[in-house]
Amino acid sequence: MEVSTTEKLSTARSSLPSTADFPNARTAAFECSQTERCHQPLCPRCGTGADGSHTRLRLLLVEDNPADVELELVALRKDGFVVSGDVAQTPEEFISRIQATSYDLVLADYNLPQWKGTEALEILCRENLDVPFIIVTGYLGEEKAVDYIKQGATDCVLKDRMARLPIAVRRALEEKRLRDQRREHERELASKVAELARSNAELEQFAYVASHDLQEPLRMIANYTQLLAERYRGKLDEQADKYIRYSVDCAVRMQALIQDLLKFSRVGKAEIEPRITECHAVVEQAVKNLQAAVLESGALVNWSGLPAVMADPSQLVQVFQNLIANAIKFHGAEKPIIQIDSEKKNDEWVLTVSDNGIGIPGENWEDIFVIFRRLHTRDEYAGNGIGLSICKKIVERHGGKIWIEAQPTPGCCFKFTLPMKVPQAAQGANV
């Protein structure tokens, strides 16, 4: 049955059915107000329960039959909903409504004279609107119902089973609430990640500038204290010589710390230029850079069958160089033996650098990668605890991770991941 737009809107927007439809309803205005509660178990005029509970609901109904519109509104009001809404019969009218008004729910008949109500679901997708959508129809096959739910409809309710409508509506609203909650959490998380990234960038910039600007005054302090030591050693009393020695040692140590901080900052500031990199060539370069330490300690560095990975060659050299240098520095009674292996895992390579040294206690496997974290005194081993933190930063900037694993023999086993080599057609090209 065709009805005019004015008739449709009047039907949909009527705040309540007439009192003739509900002969038992009280007629006094206060009986249905928000401050005065009806004494019936459920007020048929406003849909408010005896406990005062109610849910306000703004609907958009895709329907051509005023009787069906009224049937849906009454079913919802009887279940405690305070309902208002609009009616749309054409795609143009539907688009105009959703662009002008924010709706809590869309109830759509399956088949209208001018279009299918389910096409409204496609319009909502195109408009990028997340509005719960329920199909209310006289008949819809199970296969079509499942298909529409897959497309995004929350539920399908038959008109001769209208008692199911409030249940479907509550479920649709709850699912919408959970989606909104998830999106809000995702926005908060994204905001915190962006804020953390900005904070880290500012800290890196501060560390770089501060360490760079501190170098010159520290150099002057170190030079003059060393000059004092050379010129006045033995000419003053023993206490003065000790003070001068302490000053020189502290100045030199501060210079080393500042230089290490600069190294760490440069890793974060440097642009990564990943390309197809042969790991065996990188390891050869790292061992060559450590030639003096290798010869002095008699270390053996073994590797074979290492893969090609997507990485910045110069930064990858730094990773292997730091890990091999650590293995040499922290060796035991026997001469250092370092083994470098690789394993293909899913879409990445897992590279292993293991040794026969003194090892690292399990409780320190995570914090050992923190900048300036040391497990030994300076009298036992030189260094400032910067090497492993640089390795971690480089590996993570390449999209990988680095960790320590237990091994059956004494020593330490470092593992880190890197992306696999790109397909054959892309070899030789920079990325």
C-alpha positions as CSV (number, residue, x, y, z in Angstrom):
1,M,0.0,0.0,0.0
2,E,1.4,3.4,-1.0
3,V,1.3,6.2,1.5
4,S,2.6,9.8,1.3
5,T,5.8,11.0,2.8
6,T,3.9,13.2,5.2
7,E,1.8,10.2,6.4
8,K,4.9,8.1,6.8
9,L,6.8,10.6,8.8
10,S,3.7,11.3,10.9
11,T,3.4,7.6,11.7
12,A,7.1,7.1,12.4
13,R,7.6,10.2,14.5
14,S,4.4,9.9,16.6
15,S,5.8,9.7,20.1
16,L,3.1,7.2,21.2
17,P,0.2,5.2,19.9
18,S,-3.2,6.7,20.7
19,T,-4.9,5.9,24.0
20,A,-7.7,4.0,22.1
21,D,-5.1,1.4,21.1
22,F,-4.3,0.9,24.8
23,P,-7.6,1.0,26.8
24,N,-5.8,0.2,30.1
25,A,-3.4,3.0,29.8
26,R,-3.7,5.9,32.2
27,T,-4.3,9.3,30.5
28,A,-2.7,11.7,32.9
29,A,0.4,13.3,31.5
30,F,2.4,12.8,34.7
31,E,1.9,9.1,34.5
32,C,4.3,8.8,31.6
33,S,6.8,11.5,32.5
34,Q,10.4,10.9,33.4
35,T,9.8,12.2,37.0
36,E,6.6,10.3,37.7
37,R,6.4,6.6,37.1
38,C,3.3,4.7,36.0
39,H,2.0,2.1,38.5
40,Q,1.5,-0.6,35.8
41,P,4.2,-3.3,35.3
42,L,4.9,-1.8,31.9
43,C,3.5,1.5,30.6
44,P,2.2,1.0,27.1
45,R,2.3,4.7,26.4
46,C,6.1,5.3,26.9
47,G,7.6,1.8,27.2
48,T,9.1,2.5,30.6
49,G,9.3,-0.4,32.9
50,A,8.1,-0.5,36.5
51,D,11.7,-0.1,37.7
52,G,12.0,3.1,35.7
53,S,14.4,1.5,33.2
54,H,14.2,2.5,29.5
55,T,16.4,2.8,26.5
56,R,16.1,5.7,24.1
57,L,16.3,4.6,20.5
58,R,16.4,6.7,17.3
59,L,15.3,4.5,14.3
60,L,15.4,4.7,10.6
61,L,12.8,2.4,9.1
62,V,13.0,1.3,5.5
63,E,9.4,0.3,5.1
64,D,6.4,1.1,2.9
65,N,3.6,-0.1,5.1
66,P,2.5,2.2,8.0
67,A,0.9,-0.8,9.8
68,D,4.2,-2.6,9.8
69,V,6.0,0.5,11.0
70,E,3.5,0.8,13.9
71,L,3.9,-3.0,14.6
72,E,7.7,-2.6,15.0
73,L,7.4,0.5,17.2
74,V,4.9,-1.1,19.5
75,A,7.0,-4.3,19.9
76,L,9.9,-2.1,20.9
77,R,8.0,0.1,23.2
78,K,6.4,-2.8,25.0
79,D,9.9,-4.0,25.8
80,G,11.0,-0.8,27.4
81,F,12.4,1.2,24.5
82,V,11.6,4.9,24.1
83,V,11.4,5.1,20.4
84,S,11.5,7.9,17.8
85,G,12.5,7.8,14.2
86,D,12.0,8.4,10.5
87,V,10.9,6.4,7.4
88,A,12.7,6.1,4.1
89,Q,11.2,4.5,1.0
90,T,13.8,5.3,-1.7
91,P,17.6,5.2,-1.9
92,E,17.7,9.0,-2.2
93,E,15.6,9.5,0.8
94,F,17.6,6.9,2.8
95,I,20.9,8.7,1.9
96,S,19.4,12.1,2.8
97,R,18.3,10.8,6.2
98,I,21.6,9.1,7.2
99,Q,23.6,12.2,6.1
100,A,21.4,14.5,8.1
101,T,20.7,12.5,11.3
102,S,22.6,10.1,13.5
103,Y,20.6,6.9,14.0
104,D,21.0,4.1,16.6
105,L,19.5,1.4,14.3
106,V,18.1,0.7,10.9
107,L,15.2,-1.6,10.4
108,A,14.7,-2.6,6.8
109,D,12.0,-4.5,4.9
110,Y,13.5,-6.9,2.4
111,N,11.5,-6.0,-0.6
112,L,10.0,-2.5,-1.3
113,P,8.2,-1.4,-4.5
114,Q,11.0,0.9,-5.7
115,W,14.1,-1.0,-4.3
116,K,15.2,-3.7,-1.9
117,G,15.7,-2.5,1.6
118,T,18.8,-4.6,1.9
119,E,20.5,-2.2,-0.6
120,A,20.5,0.2,2.3
121,L,23.2,-2.0,3.8
122,E,25.4,-1.3,0.8
123,I,24.8,2.4,1.1
124,L,25.8,2.3,4.8
125,C,29.1,0.6,3.8
126,R,29.7,3.2,1.0
127,E,29.1,6.0,3.5
128,N,31.4,4.4,6.0
129,L,28.7,4.4,8.7
130,D,28.6,1.8,11.4
131,V,24.8,1.6,12.2
132,P,23.3,-1.7,13.4
133,F,21.1,-3.1,10.6
134,I,18.3,-5.6,11.1
135,I,16.1,-7.0,8.3
136,V,12.4,-7.2,9.2
137,T,10.4,-9.0,6.5
138,G,7.5,-11.3,5.9
139,Y,9.6,-14.0,4.4
140,L,13.4,-14.5,3.8
141,G,15.0,-17.9,3.0
142,E,17.6,-19.2,5.3
143,E,20.3,-19.0,2.6
144,K,19.6,-15.3,1.9
145,A,19.4,-14.5,5.6
146,V,22.9,-16.0,6.2
147,D,24.2,-14.1,3.1
148,Y,23.0,-10.8,4.4
149,I,24.4,-11.4,7.9
150,K,27.7,-12.1,6.2
151,Q,27.5,-8.8,4.4
152,G,27.0,-6.9,7.8
153,A,23.4,-7.2,8.9
154,T,23.0,-8.0,12.6
155,D,19.9,-10.2,12.3
156,C,16.8,-11.1,10.3
157,V,13.4,-11.0,12.0
158,L,10.1,-12.3,10.5
159,K,7.1,-10.1,10.9
160,D,5.0,-12.9,12.2
161,R,7.6,-13.4,15.0
162,M,7.8,-9.8,16.1
163,A,8.5,-10.8,19.7
164,R,12.1,-11.5,18.6
165,L,12.6,-7.9,17.5
166,P,13.5,-6.4,20.9
167,I,16.0,-9.3,21.5
168,A,17.6,-8.7,18.2
169,V,17.7,-5.0,18.8
170,R,19.4,-5.3,22.2
171,R,22.0,-7.7,20.7
172,A,22.6,-5.3,17.8
173,L,23.1,-2.3,20.2
174,E,25.4,-4.4,22.5
175,E,27.6,-5.4,19.5
176,K,27.7,-1.8,18.4
177,R,28.7,-0.7,21.9
178,L,31.5,-3.3,21.9
179,R,32.7,-2.2,18.4
180,D,32.7,1.5,19.6
181,Q,34.6,0.5,22.7
182,R,37.2,-1.4,20.7
183,R,37.6,1.5,18.3
184,E,38.1,3.9,21.2
185,H,40.7,1.6,22.7
186,E,42.5,1.4,19.4
187,R,42.4,5.2,19.1
188,E,43.8,5.6,22.6
189,L,46.5,3.0,21.9
190,A,47.4,4.7,18.6
191,S,47.5,8.1,20.4
192,K,49.8,6.7,23.1
193,V,52.0,5.0,20.5
194,A,52.3,8.3,18.6
195,E,53.0,10.2,21.8
196,L,55.7,7.6,22.8
197,A,57.3,7.8,19.4
198,R,57.4,11.6,19.7
199,S,58.8,11.4,23.2
200,N,61.5,8.9,22.1
201,A,62.4,11.1,19.1
202,E,62.8,14.1,21.4
203,L,64.9,12.1,23.9
204,E,67.1,10.9,21.1
205,Q,67.5,14.4,19.8
206,F,68.3,15.6,23.3
207,A,70.8,12.8,23.9
208,Y,72.5,13.6,20.5
209,V,72.7,17.4,21.1
210,A,73.7,17.1,24.7
211,S,76.4,14.5,24.1
212,H,77.6,16.4,21.1
213,D,77.8,19.7,23.0
214,L,79.4,18.1,26.0
215,Q,82.3,16.7,24.0
216,E,84.3,20.0,23.7
217,P,84.3,21.0,27.4
218,L,85.0,17.4,28.4
219,R,87.9,17.3,26.0
220,M,89.3,20.5,27.6
221,I,88.9,19.1,31.1
222,A,90.6,15.8,30.1
223,N,93.5,17.6,28.4
224,Y,94.2,20.0,31.2
225,T,94.0,17.3,33.9
226,Q,96.3,15.1,31.9
227,L,98.6,18.1,31.5
228,L,98.5,18.6,35.3
229,A,99.4,15.0,35.9
230,E,102.4,15.1,33.5
231,R,103.7,18.4,34.8
232,Y,103.2,18.1,38.6
233,R,103.4,14.3,39.2
234,G,105.8,13.8,42.0
235,K,106.2,17.5,42.7
236,L,103.3,17.7,45.1
237,D,102.4,15.4,47.9
238,E,101.0,11.9,47.4
239,Q,97.4,13.0,48.1
240,A,97.6,15.6,45.3
241,D,98.9,13.0,42.9
242,K,95.9,10.7,43.8
243,Y,93.4,13.5,43.3
244,I,94.9,14.4,39.9
245,R,94.8,10.7,38.9
246,Y,91.1,10.5,39.9
247,S,90.3,13.6,37.9
248,V,92.0,12.2,34.8
249,D,90.3,8.8,35.1
250,C,86.9,10.4,35.6
251,A,87.3,12.8,32.6
252,V,88.4,10.0,30.3
253,R,85.5,7.8,31.5
254,M,83.0,10.6,30.9
255,Q,84.5,11.1,27.4
256,A,84.0,7.4,26.7
257,L,80.4,7.6,28.0
258,I,79.6,10.6,25.9
259,Q,81.1,9.0,22.8
260,D,79.0,5.8,23.4
261,L,75.9,7.9,23.9
262,L,76.6,9.5,20.5
263,K,77.0,6.1,18.9
264,F,73.6,5.0,20.3
265,S,71.9,8.2,19.2
266,R,73.3,8.0,15.7
267,V,71.9,4.5,15.3
268,G,68.4,6.0,15.8
269,K,69.0,9.0,13.6
270,A,70.7,7.2,10.7
271,E,68.5,6.3,7.7
272,I,68.2,2.6,7.1
273,E,69.0,1.6,3.5
274,P,68.0,-2.1,3.3
275,R,69.2,-4.1,0.4
276,I,70.0,-7.7,-0.4
277,T,72.9,-8.4,1.9
278,E,75.0,-11.5,2.0
279,C,75.6,-12.4,5.7
280,H,78.9,-14.2,5.1
281,A,80.4,-11.0,3.6
282,V,79.1,-9.0,6.6
283,V,80.6,-11.5,9.1
284,E,83.9,-11.5,7.2
285,Q,84.0,-7.7,7.5
286,A,83.1,-7.8,11.2
287,V,85.9,-10.3,11.9
288,K,88.3,-8.2,9.9
289,N,87.4,-5.1,12.0
290,L,88.2,-7.2,15.1
291,Q,91.4,-8.7,13.8
292,A,93.6,-7.5,16.6
293,A,91.3,-8.9,19.3
294,V,90.9,-12.2,17.4
295,L,94.7,-12.7,17.1
296,E,95.3,-11.6,20.7
297,S,92.7,-14.0,22.2
298,G,93.3,-16.8,19.7
299,A,89.5,-16.8,19.0
300,L,88.0,-19.1,16.3
301,V,85.0,-17.7,14.5
302,N,83.1,-20.4,12.5
303,W,80.3,-19.9,10.0
304,S,78.9,-21.5,6.9
305,G,75.8,-21.4,4.6
306,L,74.7,-18.0,5.9
307,P,71.8,-16.5,3.9
308,A,71.2,-13.3,2.1
309,V,68.8,-11.0,4.0
310,M,67.2,-7.6,3.5
311,A,69.3,-5.3,5.7
312,D,71.5,-2.2,5.8
313,P,75.0,-3.7,5.4
314,S,76.9,-1.2,7.5
315,Q,74.4,-1.6,10.4
316,L,74.4,-5.4,10.1
317,V,78.2,-5.4,10.4
318,Q,77.8,-3.4,13.6
319,V,75.5,-6.1,15.0
320,F,77.8,-9.0,14.3
321,Q,80.9,-7.0,15.4
322,N,79.4,-6.2,18.8
323,L,78.2,-9.8,19.4
324,I,81.6,-11.3,18.3
325,A,83.5,-8.7,20.4
326,N,81.4,-9.6,23.4
327,A,82.1,-13.3,22.9
328,I,85.8,-12.6,22.8
329,K,85.8,-10.2,25.8
330,F,83.8,-12.5,28.1
331,H,85.6,-15.8,27.3
332,G,86.4,-18.4,29.9
333,A,89.6,-20.3,30.6
334,E,89.5,-21.8,27.1
335,K,90.2,-19.8,24.0
336,P,87.0,-18.3,22.5
337,I,85.1,-20.4,20.0
338,I,82.2,-18.5,18.2
339,Q,79.7,-20.3,16.0
340,I,77.4,-18.4,13.7
341,D,74.4,-20.3,12.2
342,S,71.1,-19.5,10.5
343,E,67.7,-21.0,10.3
344,K,64.7,-20.3,8.0
345,K,61.5,-19.7,9.9
346,N,58.3,-18.6,8.1
347,D,59.1,-15.3,6.3
348,E,62.3,-14.5,8.1
349,W,65.8,-15.7,9.0
350,V,66.8,-16.5,12.5
351,L,70.6,-15.9,13.0
352,T,72.5,-17.4,15.9
353,V,75.8,-16.3,17.5
354,S,76.9,-18.7,20.2
355,D,80.1,-19.0,22.2
356,N,81.8,-21.0,25.0
357,G,82.4,-18.0,27.3
358,I,81.3,-17.3,30.9
359,G,77.6,-16.9,29.9
360,I,74.9,-14.6,31.2
361,P,72.6,-15.5,34.2
362,G,69.0,-16.2,33.1
363,E,67.6,-13.4,35.3
364,N,69.6,-10.8,33.2
365,W,68.6,-12.0,29.8
366,E,66.2,-9.1,29.2
367,D,67.8,-6.2,31.0
368,I,71.2,-6.9,29.5
369,F,70.0,-5.1,26.4
370,V,69.3,-1.8,28.3
371,I,71.7,1.0,27.6
372,F,74.7,1.3,30.0
373,R,73.5,-1.9,31.9
374,R,76.6,-3.8,33.1
375,L,76.9,-7.1,34.9
376,H,80.6,-6.7,35.9
377,T,82.7,-4.0,37.4
378,R,85.1,-1.9,35.3
379,D,88.0,-3.5,37.1
380,E,86.8,-6.9,35.8
381,Y,85.9,-5.9,32.2
382,A,86.3,-2.6,30.3
383,G,83.4,-0.9,28.5
384,N,80.2,1.0,29.3
385,G,77.5,-1.5,28.4
386,I,76.5,0.0,25.1
387,G,77.1,-2.8,22.5
388,L,74.0,-5.0,23.1
389,S,71.7,-2.0,23.3
390,I,73.0,-0.9,19.9
391,C,72.4,-4.4,18.5
392,K,68.8,-4.4,19.9
393,K,68.1,-1.0,18.3
394,I,69.5,-1.9,14.9
395,V,67.6,-5.3,14.8
396,E,64.3,-3.7,15.9
397,R,64.6,-0.9,13.3
398,H,64.9,-3.7,10.7
399,G,61.6,-5.2,11.9
400,G,63.3,-8.1,13.8
401,K,63.9,-9.0,17.5
402,I,66.9,-10.2,19.5
403,W,67.0,-12.4,22.5
404,I,69.2,-14.9,24.5
405,E,68.4,-18.6,24.5
406,A,69.7,-21.4,26.8
407,Q,72.2,-23.9,25.3
408,P,73.4,-27.3,26.5
409,T,77.0,-26.2,26.8
410,P,78.6,-23.4,28.8
411,G,78.5,-20.0,27.1
412,C,76.0,-17.7,25.6
413,C,73.6,-18.0,22.6
414,F,72.2,-14.8,21.0
415,K,69.5,-15.1,18.4
416,F,68.0,-12.4,16.2
417,T,65.6,-12.3,13.2
418,L,65.8,-10.4,9.9
419,P,63.5,-10.3,6.8
420,M,64.1,-13.0,4.2
421,K,65.6,-12.2,0.8
422,V,63.2,-10.7,-1.7
423,P,62.1,-12.7,-4.8
424,Q,64.6,-13.5,-7.5
425,A,63.2,-10.7,-9.9
426,A,64.0,-8.0,-7.3
427,Q,67.5,-9.1,-6.5
428,G,70.2,-6.5,-7.1
429,A,67.8,-3.6,-6.6
430,N,67.8,-1.3,-3.5
431,V,64.6,-1.1,-1.5
